[in-house]
């Protein structure tokens, strides 16, 4: 990378910082206008700051500010949650709601507007609540005063819901396409007929979706299809591994290769007898011998894929290494390796986490996600790279997306996402309520970061995780649809 060029993560962090400054400046303007005149020095300074930040963050182009469900969106990108802006966001959400709007759209010609014009605009925003229909009055004022450089944003919830539904449908389609592709490659690879073109296209789609909405893809990784567990497991591992790769800042091409690796990491299991894969109880020594061969068999299958040599060389190490611990114990035993590849370390973490949180025939129940993370952390430095595992736990949160949880109020909820990048203990939780038919349906979504009237303790706290089998439902059902389940 050339000196002085920003990485995507650096650019995102900078824009987030600028966005927070923009929101603070706007909040200060509308607050101080209530008690000061336009020529007040504090107001003038806030307008100058607002204009400077807007010019930098927009690059002189149109710029849209919207607020929905307690979160700001700048140019469609969700502004990272910050504790110091929490009260500002709540106040501005009420401010916009009282005026029948959900945000503002600044056009490029705003750069030619005078500070006095912007102050006049904020004045009419303030005055609009005196009228029976604030929104209609504001529309009239924008036309009569010729404020052509700004528009009022409407129907954000409807548009956001439509975009959200399209994204979920795209993710659902990509997931099951990936499932079918892994199955197809597994069947054809033993005959030397399998290619990777479809898998690469799917990998690119999944990488794009992860860039757009990581929480959705982490939720997809909770899908369990017990009739196709090996293939289902492979897709889930691919999603978890790629989310971790993105979290630590790997390039898009590396993420694509990592996704393909995840999809094919258990390819060698096609030659393991089903009675061994599905056996209840411990495997005997002969059965373990057959099971431990699958990474090497997988390498052979990948070598036979119809794919460019360069691609095969990049996706072969991860599947070979995914049962090797960081101290090189595990299997297959090797004397030529001194350390694991980055891809192997990532797949090791994703593979174990997915296996621990899935129902398996050889144990009474699956681990809840938080139990799995605690168990894995106890083996950091031996089984897993400690820095990568720490990143994985930070990414997932104490109660990962898709966790069923019991709250101290007695309510049951589903962890939807974390709004604060720094605090991974206070997620958004969708409450699950009785649907009157013996099942559960999704109720309101609550932010566990919301504090009591004294600003001290959260209104609700998580008491414990709940195994999905106890509720008889899959998390992905609610994450994707938000409908009742029984």
Helices and strands as residue ranges (DSSP letters): H 8-32, H 41-58, E 63-68, E 71-74, E 77-78, G 83-85, H 86-98, E 103-106, G 108-112, H 115-127, G 128-130, H 134-144, E 150-153, H 156-189, H 197-212, H 214-220, G 226-228, H 229-247, H 252-264, G 267-271, H 274-277, H 285-292, H 294-303, H 309-314, H 316-321, H 342-356, H 369-377, H 386-396, E 404-407, E 412-417, E 428-434, E 440-447, E 462-466, H 468-471, H 475-480
